[in-house]
Amino acid sequence: MAHWPTRYTRLDRLFNRFSRLRPGEGRSVLAFFTYALLMMVSYYILKTIREPLLLTNSSAEMKSYAYATVALLLLFIVPLYGLVFRHTGKQQLTRYVTGFFLLNLAVFYLLGRAGVDIGFAYYVWVGIFSVMITAQFWAFAADSYNVKSGKRLFPVIMIGATLGGLAAPSLSGALFPTLGPWNLMLAAMVLLALTLWCVAWARQAVPPGSGPEPGRPDAPDHGGLLGGFSLVFSDRYLLLVALLIVLLNWVNTTGEYILAELVVQHAAGLEGAGSDSVRAEFIAGFYGNFFFTVNLLTLLLQVFLVARVIRWIGVRGAILVLPVVTVLGYGLVAFLPVFSLIRVVKILENSSDYSLMNTARHALYLPLSAAKKYEGKTAIEAFFWRFGDLGQAGMIYAGIHWFAFGIPQFAALNAALSLFWLWVAWQAGRHYGERQDRLVQADLPRLHHRPRDRHAPPGQPFEFSLSPETFPDPGEGDVLTFTARVADGGDLPGWLEFFPETLTFKGKTPGSAGPETVVIVRATDFDGAWAEGRLVIRHATYG
């Protein structure tokens, strides 16, 4: 068993408001939280810059070519990443990847300042950077925690990423007219450079018992010449996760097309819609309100619900929630293709995607070897994610130009894709459970030493603590929560206090307490399993 700190720190108590932590884990959560926040703010600043840099001197058509170029380049980058992974340590790899992108940014900055048109190249680079840097971060996080710790702590770490993603677009948009693209690029470089310091801090802050399991399969399995692609196609579980990611992006982007079409149709039906300015004003106002609502709901779900949902139904159940939402949502839209309905469906879909699904899909890599976390995850989150874009684009093109599909037909196709996605998620969840069970030995809470009877005579203050051996330390990465109640199931009387951190009881017995008070102390693990002990506090005086 791991040796844990016995007291919660202030950081532990702070983050315990959002999930269950063991003593000492707050520092590591803060490190990864900060890392995620800095990374996402840097990314969204760079993303904001790319639109004016490309579109000022080019047409919107160039964006389509840029997306195709990103997918093509990733075919070469993923195997190259695998080669670097096999010849360096994990912390060094994370630093090398970040340092490489910082060097790229320095080159873009110097060329841009010199008046060189970097619009297209920079747009392609941001597309690669976005998928590589986030995949690298979550691979590093998954490799730093064991399965049980990751399930508990990833929802809290994701709050940092969510806050960064929500704050940065508005901030960079407001600062762009004042600072311009090059000063904003410098600011993003500084923030990204700070994440280099977070790498060592985050890894060293993980306490004993929260890190990778001793039995984790760290055998030298790797992707060979094709890098992560070989790992994905040779492992059924990784292939299912890759297919899940393709369908997730495919369904979401098809939904964005359906929403955009209905927004345009609604704008065309407005009074005075013959004016371009009227339509543009409505569309801008709608999307401003839409993004605000999605972002607000995403934050609320991430802070208050995600950790609880994963505790209640596990990672296996969490990855089923979003496809169920889209099956029902797009099924309704197929029969009732109205503007107000698709708006509600997309708000629910996007907020669930950016919160619960985003957290759960990164947790899918927790029970894997290091090679599959780094090489396999990078291939999936980079190339296969972009492949979903290509699939959606092909379906929309064929539906419009070959079959003359309208909104109901595209919604029905999305519902059908969501059904397939639901089946894939079910299969991926089953494989996840099997791998987790092989890696993590079940160590259910149990009563090791029955609490001995205590004496608390009337009128006298008392304080005592149960032995730490009353309930043995749970398995690696798990955490026990302690509660106390009277034997009939009611709350403790007002004169008796219980402090779960130290299993301490304190109070002053009143004269009306009766001969004894029977207390049931329960220990519950993160998955809901529990054990109980019976404590008798006798109030009769000695003699």
C-alpha positions in Angstrom: 0.0 0.0 0.0 1.1 3.6 -0.7 2.0 5.8 2.2 -0.3 8.9 2.1 -0.2 12.2 3.9 -2.8 12.0 6.7 -4.0 15.6 6.5 -5.7 17.6 3.7 -4.0 20.7 2.6 -5.9 23.9 1.7 -5.5 23.0 -2.0 -6.9 19.6 -1.3 -9.9 21.1 0.4 -10.4 23.6 -2.5 -10.4 21.0 -5.2 -12.4 18.6 -3.1 -15.4 20.8 -3.8 -15.4 19.5 -7.4 -14.2 15.9 -7.0 -12.8 13.6 -4.4 -9.1 14.0 -3.7 -6.7 12.1 -1.4 -4.5 14.1 0.9 -1.6 15.6 -1.1 -3.2 15.4 -4.6 -4.2 19.1 -4.6 -0.7 20.2 -5.6 -0.6 18.0 -8.7 -4.1 19.0 -9.7 -3.1 22.7 -9.5 0.0 22.0 -11.7 -2.0 20.3 -14.4 -4.8 22.8 -14.1 -2.4 25.7 -14.6 -0.7 23.8 -17.5 -4.1 23.3 -19.2 -5.1 26.9 -18.7 -1.9 28.4 -20.1 -2.0 26.0 -23.1 -5.6 26.7 -24.0 -5.2 30.5 -23.6 -2.1 30.4 -25.9 -3.9 28.3 -28.5 -7.0 30.5 -28.7 -4.9 33.6 -29.0 -3.0 32.0 -31.9 -6.3 30.8 -33.4 -7.8 34.3 -33.3 -4.8 35.7 -35.2 -5.0 33.1 -38.0 -8.3 34.3 -39.6 -7.2 37.9 -40.4 -3.7 36.8 -41.4 -5.2 34.4 -44.0 -8.3 36.3 -45.2 -6.8 39.7 -45.5 -4.9 38.7 -48.6 -6.7 35.5 -49.7 -10.2 34.2 -50.3 -12.2 32.0 -48.0 -11.6 29.2 -50.5 -8.0 29.0 -49.2 -9.4 27.7 -45.9 -10.7 24.5 -47.5 -7.2 24.0 -49.1 -5.6 24.6 -45.7 -7.7 21.9 -44.0 -6.8 19.4 -46.7 -3.1 20.3 -46.3 -3.3 19.7 -42.5 -4.7 16.2 -43.1 -2.0 15.4 -45.6 0.8 16.7 -43.4 -0.4 14.7 -40.4 0.1 11.5 -42.4 3.9 12.3 -42.2 4.0 14.0 -38.8 2.4 11.2 -36.8 5.1 8.6 -37.8 7.8 11.2 -37.2 6.3 11.9 -33.7 6.5 8.1 -33.0 10.2 8.1 -33.9 10.9 10.9 -31.5 8.9 9.2 -28.8 11.0 6.0 -29.0 14.3 7.9 -28.6 13.5 10.2 -25.8 11.9 10.3 -22.3 8.3 11.2 -21.7 9.0 14.5 -20.0 11.6 15.4 -22.5 9.2 14.5 -25.3 6.6 16.9 -24.0 9.3 19.7 -23.7 10.6 18.9 -27.2 7.2 19.1 -28.8 6.4 22.4 -27.1 9.9 23.8 -27.9 9.5 22.8 -31.5 6.2 24.8 -31.8 7.8 27.7 -30.0 10.6 27.8 -32.5 8.0 27.7 -35.3 6.3 30.7 -33.8 9.5 32.6 -33.6 10.1 32.1 -37.3 6.5 33.2 -38.1 6.9 36.2 -35.9 10.1 37.3 -37.7 8.8 36.7 -41.2 5.6 38.5 -40.4 7.4 41.5 -39.0 9.5 41.5 -42.2 6.4 41.8 -44.3 6.3 38.3 -45.6 2.8 36.9 -46.3 2.6 33.9 -43.9 -1.2 33.6 -43.9 -1.7 30.2 -45.5 1.4 28.5 -43.9 0.4 29.9 -40.5 -3.2 28.7 -40.9 -2.0 25.2 -41.7 0.4 25.3 -38.8 -2.3 26.3 -36.3 -4.4 23.4 -37.5 -1.5 21.0 -36.7 -0.6 22.7 -33.5 -4.1 22.6 -32.1 -4.4 18.8 -32.3 -0.8 18.0 -31.5 -0.4 20.1 -28.4 -3.7 19.0 -26.8 -3.1 15.4 -27.6 0.4 15.7 -26.1 -0.9 17.3 -22.9 -3.6 14.7 -22.2 -1.2 11.8 -23.1 1.2 13.3 -20.5 -1.6 13.6 -17.9 -2.8 10.0 -18.6 0.7 8.8 -18.2 1.2 10.6 -14.9 -1.9 9.2 -13.1 -3.2 5.7 -12.5 -6.7 4.7 -13.7 -8.5 5.5 -10.5 -6.8 8.8 -9.9 -7.3 9.9 -13.5 -11.0 9.2 -13.3 -11.3 11.4 -10.2 -8.9 14.2 -11.2 -9.4 14.7 -14.9 -12.7 16.5 -14.5 -11.0 19.1 -12.2 -8.1 19.5 -14.6 -10.5 19.9 -17.5 -12.0 23.0 -15.7 -8.6 24.7 -16.3 -8.8 23.9 -20.0 -12.4 25.0 -20.1 -11.7 28.3 -18.5 -8.8 29.0 -20.9 -11.0 28.1 -23.9 -13.8 30.4 -22.7 -11.7 33.5 -21.7 -9.1 33.6 -24.4 -11.3 34.2 -27.5 -13.0 37.3 -26.0 -9.8 38.6 -24.6 -7.8 38.2 -27.7 -10.6 39.6 -29.9 -10.8 42.7 -27.7 -7.0 43.2 -27.7 -6.5 42.6 -31.4 -7.3 46.2 -32.5 -4.8 47.6 -29.9 -2.0 45.1 -30.0 -2.2 43.8 -33.5 -1.3 40.2 -34.6 2.4 40.3 -33.8 2.2 41.5 -30.2 -0.5 38.9 -29.6 1.7 36.3 -31.1 4.5 37.3 -28.7 2.0 37.0 -25.7 1.0 33.5 -26.9 4.6 32.5 -27.1 5.3 33.6 -23.5 2.3 31.7 -22.2 3.3 28.6 -24.2 6.8 28.9 -22.9 5.5 28.9 -19.3 4.0 25.4 -19.9 7.6 24.1 -20.2 8.0 24.9 -16.5 4.7 23.2 -15.7 5.9 19.8 -17.2 8.4 19.0 -14.4 6.2 20.7 -11.7 3.2 18.6 -12.7 5.0 15.3 -12.8 6.8 15.8 -9.5 3.7 16.9 -7.8 1.9 13.6 -8.3 2.0 11.9 -4.9 2.8 8.2 -4.3 -0.2 6.0 -5.0 -1.7 8.4 -7.6 0.9 7.7 -10.2 1.0 4.9 -12.8 0.2 1.5 -11.5 3.3 -0.7 -10.8 1.8 -3.4 -13.1 1.1 -1.0 -16.0 2.0 -2.5 -19.4 5.0 -0.4 -20.3 6.5 -3.0 -22.6 8.3 -1.6 -25.6 5.3 -1.8 -27.9 5.5 0.9 -30.5 4.1 1.8 -33.9 7.2 1.0 -35.9 7.7 2.7 -39.2 4.1 4.0 -39.3 4.1 5.2 -35.7 0.7 5.5 -34.1 -1.1 4.4 -37.2 0.3 0.8 -36.7 -0.8 0.8 -33.1 -4.3 1.9 -33.9 -4.9 -0.7 -36.6 -3.3 -3.5 -34.6 -5.3 -2.9 -31.4 -9.1 -3.4 -31.5 -9.6 -1.1 -28.5 -7.6 1.8 -30.1 -9.4 1.2 -33.4 -12.8 1.6 -31.6 -11.6 4.8 -30.0 -10.4 6.1 -33.3 -13.8 5.3 -34.9 -15.5 6.9 -32.0 -13.5 10.1 -32.5 -14.3 10.1 -36.3 -18.0 9.8 -35.6 -18.0 12.4 -32.8 -16.5 15.0 -35.1 -18.6 13.9 -38.1 -21.9 14.2 -36.3 -21.0 17.5 -34.7 -19.8 19.2 -37.8 -22.9 18.0 -39.7 -25.0 19.5 -37.0 -23.2 22.8 -37.4 -24.1 22.7 -41.1 -27.8 22.0 -40.3 -27.8 24.9 -37.8 -26.1 27.3 -40.2 -28.7 26.4 -42.9 -31.6 27.0 -40.6 -30.1 30.3 -39.3 -29.7 31.5 -42.9 -33.3 30.5 -43.8 -34.6 32.2 -40.7 -32.7 35.4 -41.4 -34.1 35.4 -45.0 -37.6 35.3 -43.6 -37.2 38.4 -41.4 -38.9 41.7 -42.2 -36.5 43.8 -44.2 -34.4 40.7 -45.0 -33.7 42.1 -48.5 -31.0 44.2 -46.9 -27.6 42.4 -46.4 -27.0 44.4 -43.2 -30.3 43.1 -41.6 -29.4 39.5 -42.3 -25.8 40.0 -41.2 -26.9 41.7 -38.0 -29.3 38.8 -37.1 -26.7 36.1 -37.9 -24.0 37.8 -35.8 -26.4 38.4 -32.9 -27.7 34.8 -33.0 -24.2 33.3 -33.0 -23.0 35.6 -30.3 -25.9 34.5 -28.1 -25.5 30.9 -29.1 -21.8 30.7 -28.3 -22.3 32.5 -25.0 -25.0 30.0 -24.0 -22.9 27.0 -25.0 -19.9 28.4 -23.1 -21.8 29.2 -20.0 -23.5 25.8 -19.9 -20.2 24.0 -20.7 -18.6 25.7 -17.7 -21.5 24.9 -15.4 -21.5 21.2 -16.5 -17.8 20.9 -16.1 -17.7 22.5 -12.6 -20.8 21.0 -11.0 -21.7 17.8 -12.9 -18.9 16.0 -14.8 -17.1 14.6 -11.8 -20.4 13.4 -10.4 -21.5 11.8 -13.6 -18.2 9.9 -13.9 -18.5 8.8 -10.3 -22.1 7.6 -10.8 -21.8 5.8 -14.2 -18.1 5.6 -14.8 -16.1 6.4 -17.9 -18.0 3.6 -19.8 -21.3 5.2 -19.1 -20.1 8.8 -19.6 -19.1 8.2 -23.3 -22.6 7.0 -24.0 -24.3 10.2 -22.9 -23.5 12.4 -26.0 -24.5 9.9 -28.7 -27.8 9.3 -26.8 -28.4 13.1 -26.9 -27.6 13.3 -30.6 -29.8 10.2 -31.5 -32.8 11.8 -29.8 -32.0 15.4 -30.9 -31.4 14.8 -34.6 -34.2 12.2 -34.7 -36.6 15.0 -33.5 -35.1 17.5 -36.0 -35.7 15.0 -38.9 -39.4 15.1 -38.2 -39.6 18.7 -37.0 -36.9 20.7 -38.8 -37.6 24.1 -37.1 -35.1 26.7 -36.1 -35.9 26.8 -32.4 -35.5 23.0 -32.0 -32.1 22.7 -33.7 -30.9 25.6 -31.6 -31.7 23.7 -28.4 -30.3 20.4 -29.8 -27.0 22.1 -30.7 -26.7 23.8 -27.4 -27.1 20.5 -25.5 -24.8 18.7 -27.9 -22.0 21.2 -27.9 -22.0 21.8 -24.2 -22.1 18.1 -23.4 -19.3 17.5 -26.0 -17.0 20.3 -24.6 -17.5 19.1 -21.0 -18.5 15.5 -20.2 -17.4 13.9 -23.5 -14.2 15.9 -23.6 -13.2 14.6 -20.2 -14.3 11.0 -20.7 -12.6 10.5 -24.0 -9.2 11.5 -22.6 -9.8 9.1 -19.7 -10.2 6.3 -22.2 -6.4 6.2 -22.5 -5.7 5.7 -18.8 -5.4 1.9 -18.9 -3.0 1.8 -21.8 0.8 1.5 -22.2 2.9 4.7 -22.6 3.4 4.0 -26.4 -0.4 3.8 -26.9 -1.0 6.9 -24.8 1.5 9.0 -26.8 1.8 7.5 -30.2 -1.7 6.0 -30.5 -3.5 9.0 -28.9 -1.6 11.5 -31.1 -2.6 9.6 -34.2 -6.3 9.4 -33.1 -6.6 13.0 -31.8 -4.7 14.4 -34.8 -5.4 12.5 -38.0 -8.6 10.6 -37.2 -10.2 13.8 -35.8 -9.5 15.6 -39.1 -10.7 12.5 -41.0 -14.1 13.2 -39.4 -14.1 16.6 -41.1 -13.4 15.0 -44.4 -16.2 12.5 -44.0 -18.7 15.2 -43.1 -17.6 17.4 -46.0 -18.1 14.4 -48.4 -21.5 13.6 -47.0 -22.7 17.2 -47.3 -21.4 17.6 -50.9 -23.0 14.3 -52.0 -26.3 15.1 -50.2 -26.6 18.5 -51.8 -25.3 17.9 -55.3 -26.2 14.2 -56.0 -29.4 13.6 -53.9 -30.8 17.1 -53.4 -31.1 16.5 -49.6 -32.7 19.0 -47.4 -32.5 19.6 -43.6 -34.8 16.6 -42.7 -32.6 14.2 -44.7 -29.3 15.4 -43.2 -30.8 15.3 -39.7 -32.0 11.7 -40.3 -28.5 10.8 -41.6 -27.0 12.3 -38.4 -29.4 10.3 -36.2 -28.3 7.1 -38.1 -24.6 8.0 -37.6 -25.3 8.7 -34.0 -26.8 5.2 -33.6 -23.7 3.7 -35.0 -21.6 6.0 -32.8 -23.6 4.7 -29.8 -22.8 1.1 -30.7 -19.1 2.0 -31.1 -19.1 3.8 -27.8 -20.7 0.8 -26.1 -18.0 -1.5 -27.5 -15.2 0.9 -26.6 -16.6 1.1 -23.1 -16.7 -2.7 -22.8 -13.0 -3.0 -23.8 -12.1 -0.1 -21.5 -13.7 -2.0 -18.6 -11.8 -5.2 -19.4 -8.5 -3.4 -19.6 -9.2 -1.5 -16.4 -10.1 -4.7 -14.6 -6.9 -6.4 -15.7 -4.8 -3.5 -14.6 -6.6 -2.5 -11.3 -7.2 -5.1 -8.7 -10.5 -4.6 -6.9 -9.8 -3.6 -3.3 -13.2 -2.9 -1.8 -13.6 -1.1 1.4 -13.7 -3.4 4.4 -13.8 -3.1 8.2 -10.5 -4.3 9.6 -10.8 -3.4 13.3 -14.2 -3.0 14.9 -14.3 0.3 16.8 -14.0 -0.3 20.5 -16.6 1.1 22.9 -16.0 4.6 24.2 -17.2 6.3 27.5 -18.6 9.8 27.5 -20.2 10.6 30.9 -22.9 13.3 31.0 -21.7 16.8 31.5 -18.1 16.1 30.5 -16.4 17.1 27.2 -14.8 14.3 25.3 -12.7 13.8 22.1 -11.4 10.6 20.6 -10.3 9.2 17.2 -10.8 5.9 15.6 -7.7 3.9 14.7 -6.4 4.5 11.1 -6.6 0.7 10.8 -10.3 0.7 11.3 -10.7 0.8 7.5 -7.6 -0.2 5.6 -6.1 2.0 2.9 -7.9 1.5 -0.4 -6.2 0.4 -3.6 -3.8 2.6 -5.6 -5.4 5.9 -6.6 -8.7 5.3 -4.7 -10.1 7.4 -1.9 -12.4 6.7 0.9 -15.1 9.1 2.1 -16.2 8.7 5.7 -19.7 9.5 7.1 -21.3 8.9 10.5 -25.0 8.5 11.5 -26.9 7.1 14.4 -28.0 3.4 14.2 -31.6 4.2 13.1 -30.2 6.1 10.1 -30.7 9.6 11.4 -28.2 12.5 11.7 -25.8 12.7 14.7 -27.3 14.5 17.7 -26.4 18.2 18.0 -23.9 17.6 20.8 -21.8 15.1 18.8 -19.4 16.2 16.0 -17.6 14.0 13.5 -14.5 15.1 11.6 -14.0 12.6 8.7 -10.5 13.6 7.8 -9.2 12.2 11.1 -12.1 9.9 12.1 -12.5 12.1 15.2 -15.5 12.4 17.4 -15.9 15.4 19.7 -18.7 16.8 22.0 -20.2 17.1 25.4 -22.8 14.6 26.5 -26.1 16.1 27.9 -27.9 14.6 30.8 -30.8 13.6 28.6 -28.6 11.4 26.3 -29.6 8.1 27.7 -27.4 5.1 28.6 -25.6 4.9 25.2 -25.4 6.3 21.6 -24.8 3.8 18.8 -23.1 5.3 15.8 -22.6 3.7 12.4 -19.4 4.8 10.6 -19.3 4.2 6.9 -16.4 4.2 4.4 -17.3 4.7 0.8 -14.9 4.5 -2.2 -15.1 6.5 -5.4 -17.2 3.9 -7.2 -19.7 3.7 -4.4 -18.7 0.5 -2.7 -18.8 0.7 1.1 -18.2 -0.9 4.5 -19.5 0.0 7.9 -18.4 -0.3 11.6 -20.5 0.0 14.7 -19.3 2.4 17.5 -21.0 2.4 20.9 -20.6 5.5 23.1 -21.6 4.7 26.6 -22.8 7.5 28.9 -23.0 5.7 32.3 -20.5 6.9 34.8 -17.7 4.6 35.9 -18.1 2.6 39.1 
